[in-house]
Amino acid sequence: MNIAILSRNSKLYSTRRMVEACQQRGHEARVIDTLRCYMNISSANPEIHYKGENLSGFDAVIPRIGASITFYGTAVSRQFEMMGVFPLNESVAITRARDKLRSLQLLSRKGVGIPVTGFAHSPDDVQDLIKMVGGAPLVIKLLEGTQGIGVVLAETRKAAESVIEAFMGLQANIMVQEFIKEAGGADIRCFVIGEKVVAAMKRQALEGEFRSNLHRGGSASLVKITPQERATAIKAAKVMGLNVAGVDILRSGRGPLIMEVNSSPGLEGIEAATGKDVAGMIVQFLEKNAKPHKTRTKGRG
């Protein structure tokens, strides 16, 4: 197969591993800078041009689209789909997962466990919003934040009011969530490929830190997940319509709760913690499923 990898940086671990995995299994792989693509949107003959070249002849596309370029990145991915190229994750599913509020609403509608979450626009509603999610301590998140940036733990009601009002004053979109104390500053990253959890790791926050992101200094280790956690991760990816997803789960007293569903999960942490060839499994999925003009999105909304 001829596989396009949409990535801003060919030196990133995840991008390098995808290239290696493609080549090891006898496929051609080409890294394409997403922001250097430009498109001819035509019903007769849609095209993507790249540095003066008309891109064609690809069997599959692997979108490695960062949060900061979601709008343009999904437009490029959608153009590949219009040209009949099979997407590892479909553009509409990536957009769905990137919208944190929308994704939680969809998961809630399908009965998937999530932390109690509040969302409001007016500062006049802040006190009632805090009460609605169960009071302090609580977690305040920027909807556009990534890798733990823009996530604040408010230990008291007064602190929560101050932080929420400050964010609102900056016209930032935020959501407020209950703090899951029993998680102990840890979460579980389940790596889902084609409705199977192929690898899982526990991410533990540093002492005195509640965010377990590896970018924030958290540590990763191999973990055995329960059948309920496995089923929850698979269902969450399916609701989003993602073939490949990193599903972040908190262990709570009322069962697994979904914190986030990531459409471009990193490979470095999960491969190091589990010793599994996750990149190779992704390529195997493409080998089985990549057909022209075929998509597999199953999510709704």
C-alpha positions, 0 to 999 in steps of 0.5 A: 500500500501507499500510505500518507502520514499527515504530520507537521514534524517527521522527527516526532516519535509517533510519526517516525514509528508509523513510517517504520511500521509501514516500511517493515510491513512492505508498504510505502509511507510518505510524511506530508506537512499538513499545513503545506497542503492546499486543495482544489475543491471540485465535484468532478476531480477533487485534488490536493497539491503539496509543494507544487505537486499533485498528490495522488495514488494513496491507499490510506491516510494516517492523520496525526493532527495536533489540536492547534491545527484541527480546523485546517487538518481535518479539512485536508483529511476530508479532502483525502476522503473525497478522493477515495483514500481510506482514513485511519480516523475519519475527519468528522470523528476527529472533529467530534472528539476534539470538541470536549463538551460535545464529546462528553455530551455524546458519551453521556447520551450513550450511557458511558460513565463520565465525571459530573460536568457543568458548563455555563456562560454567565458569571451570574450562574457560577455559584449554582454551577459549582453547587450543581457539580457537587462543590469543591474541590473541583476541576476547571478545564479550558475547552481548548486546552491540551496535555494538561494545560488550562486545567486547574484544581480548585480546592475551595469554593472561593478559589473555584469562583475566582478561577471561573470568573477569571476565565470567563473574564477572558472570554474563555470557554470552560467546563467544571468537573467533579474531582475524583479523589479516589483516582489518586492522581492517576488515570488509565490510557487505553489504546483502542484499535478497531474495537479492541484495547490493544495496550493499556498503561497507568499514568501517575501524577508527580507528588503534589500534582493532580494532572497525570499527563506525561507532558507534565512529568507524570510516569507511565507503567503497565496496568491490567485493566478490568473487563468493565474498563475494557468495555468502557474504552471500546464503547467510548471510541465507538461513540466518537466513531474513531477506529484508533483512539487513546481513551483516558479513564479515571477509576472511581467508586462508581466505576470507570469514568471517561476523561477524554477520547484522543483521536491522535494518541501518542505512541511513545509512552504506550509502547515504552510502558507496554513493550508492544508494537502499537504502530505495527498494529495500526498498520495491520488494521489498515491492511485489513480495512483500507478500501477505496471510498470506504469509511467506518465512522459509527458515532452520531452527533 
